[in-house]
Amino acid sequence: MLTDRQQEIVDTSLEIISSIGIQGLTIKNLAKRIGISEPAIYRHYENKISILLTILDYFKSSGEQMFRKQIKSEDRPLRRIECIFEGHFDAFERNPSLVSVIFSEEIFRNEPVLQAKIAEIMDRNFNAIKALVVEGQAKGEINPNFDSKYLTIIIIGSLRMMVKRWQMVDKSFNNRDEVKNLFSTIRKLIENNNS
């Protein structure tokens, strides 16, 4: 559980990332935006990396809650995948600066601890979606003629591309309609037509 000041630092970090990009997140900019000294920031976080780790942990935790909910759901596997798909978009829509953090692999390349955290999140997401694809194939809902690994890559890759496109065009298209249309297309591609 974060203290009020730690939460303020995280929230302000996300505001900075949202307004001027992740490269604008510096301890100096953060302290100035909050109206406290740089040493005051260091009393709560060791460095910028520890702030980014907290942000990644938040995203990981909220993603885990979404996956747990879908694992317990009685819905068919394709519907559960769709709920995860929509849930990720909702999370990014509520907090667009998360996109800049989650999809900033080039910035994390020289930071092994951040790279490891991103890899952990990606692996968890991949394995959860793949398990649902395998379940869907076993139940005859998803086409069993394709390797579950590659169907999972198609699903996650589509989500990633849509989120990046949404971010790059300054969030100017209707997220909800686009998500539904994209998943409808994925469903048509992977559904088992023999069931």
C-alpha positions, 0 to 999 in steps of 0.5 A: 500500500502506497503512502499518500505522498508516494501515490501523489508522486506516481500520479504526477509521474503519470501526468508528466508522461502523459503531457511531455512523454516518458523522457520528460519524467525526471526527478527535477520535473517531478519535484517542480510539478508537485512543489516539493524539493528533489530530496523530498522525492528521494525520501519516498523513492530511490530513483526514477526507476523505482517510480516506474517499477511502482507504475508497472506493478500497478499495471501488473496487479490490475491485470492479474485481477482481470485475469483472475475474474475471467479464469473464474468466469463461466463464459465461453473461452472466446467471450473471456478473451474478449473481456480481457481484450476490452478490459485492457483497452478500458485500463488504457483509456482510463489512464492513457499515460500507462501506454507510454510506460508499458510500450516503452521497451526502447527506454527500458532496454538499458534498465534490466530491472524494468526490462524484467518486469515488462517481460514478466507482465508480457509472459503472464498475459501471453500464458493467460490468453494462450490457456484460454485459446487452448481451452477454446480449442478443446471445447471446439469453439476455436479452430484447432488447426492452428497452433495456440501459440500463434493464435495468441500472438495474433490476439495480443499483437492486434491489441497492442497495435490498436492501443498504439494506433489509438495513442499515436492519433491522439486518442481521436477514434471511438475506442469502444467501437474500434475494440468491438470491431477488431475483436469481431474480426479476430473472432471470425478468423479464429472461430471453429466453423465446424462447431 
